[in-house]
Amino acid sequence: MLLVVCGLQAQEMPLVLGGELSNSAVTSVEDVDEVIPRMKTLGLNTVLVPAYWEFIEPEEGKFDFTLIDRTIQRARENDLKIVFLWFGAWKNSMSCYAPLWFKKDTKRFPRACTKEGKPLEIASAFSENVFQADNRAFEMLIKHIVMTGQDVVSMIQVENEIGMLESARDHSKVADEIYKNGIPKELVTYLRKYQKELHPWLKKRIKPSIGAATPKPSLDRENLAGSSWTSIFGDDIYTDEIFMAYYYAKYVGRLCETARRHTQMPLYVNAAMNSRGRQPGQYPSAGPLAHLIDLWHAGAPQLAMLAPDIYDTGFKGWADQYALPNNRLFIPESRCCENSGVRALYAFGEHHALGFSPFAIDQASPRETESVTKAYDLIRQLSSLTSHLSPLTSKSYGLLFDQQDKERIIEDRNVVVTCRHYYTLPWDPRATDGSTWQEGGAILMKLADDEYLLAGSGVVVSFATSYEKALEEEKVLGEDGFVTEGAINNTQYSKNAHFNGKRVGIGFVDEVRIDENGHMKYVRRHNGDQDHQGRHARISCGNWKILHIKTYFF
């Protein structure tokens, strides 16, 4: 299935069934020769690979593309796409991949500082010398890719997890001078133009304080260019983050302009999450975070996407924040684990994500990579089918369940689909033996009013009419699948009530595979015990299947 990327003119990209290599995975040609072919065997179609400034420009002005060329060569041989990650001035906030000649010359290439004047291992985004050195190497990389690897390289990540640590913003001398100059006209113009569409967090900060002694100025009624940052956004650490985000974005935007002189290849940035209740500076402040998306769009409008790196719990919540009308979801990094496969299914099914990519997949165990391989196989099959379907006649949902989040109810016109974790069924001992539930997930795709596909692992779905669902009894089942004696609870209607409506039945549940031409191939029928005598369709944990479900009314 081809998806249009936000921010690009009529350019389409195939889904990225990706994996990101660990940071030091391709620091020699021997590494490249070993790891790239191995990624093909895992079922990836795209590998996210660091492009290290320190290897590309080991001596100032002298460039070496040996590792880049070898990566492109091996990817081409294995029919893989590459997304290069520019580890330039910053990687995970720090300037650790800058060349040694850059690191040692702090007079030419100054560092960001804390409010107390402590220099950080972070090059200052306000230094023109820093930008020019970074930009020169980045441009040489882009030009080299255009000459040697346009058929292989599909996207470029500009820097990596930009953000300030220890301090919410840079307090170097030049940064403080720019801060004192106030908010620039270009940012005011952007905020005024898009004020109705701004992220709720930012909109709230610039809204006039009703009843306050000194209300904040309105974007509509005053010329705010040159106004202090605190007069518009408030006087706290988050205003420092807003300031820093805009200037990080402007720096990246200039790099993007350099790239645009040579290629229209999609460019994106990735973000380390503001998780676990931390404040700016405790997490990488001012990175391309969801609440700062407007600052990044204002400073770097050339970017195709702002992309989340998701390692914390609550995968759905983080993904949901970035699946926005003006930002297609792309997850370049996610914890590589046994749950990676079902998380990918959720991202593609619920948000029509451009791509998904577990991090350090080259170092993961077979038990962890198995879920990725099997999920990607299902996604490929569904993509073959959906490329032949009209978006008007098909709709998909992403399912993702764990021990706390066990159920999702989908109301689709007159049909209610109840989706649950597989362990909510009574007969699997793993449901009640005290072990932590592995996550279950799937893509549920509606093909017609009476026809669905369920592709995934560890889920169970049942169907009812709206009328039937409203009268449903909550039942406690025994391990044989029948109601436990005396265990019907919370009856929502009188036992003497007359049932006066229709029900939804399951006509059949067929396990299928889908070929590259989008044709469903019958594998076997799930009936009797396998669909609980027509009560539901299910895929157990550890199994990965596509079920073709046909319903009927009676």
Disulfide bonds with the S-S distance in Angstrom:
none
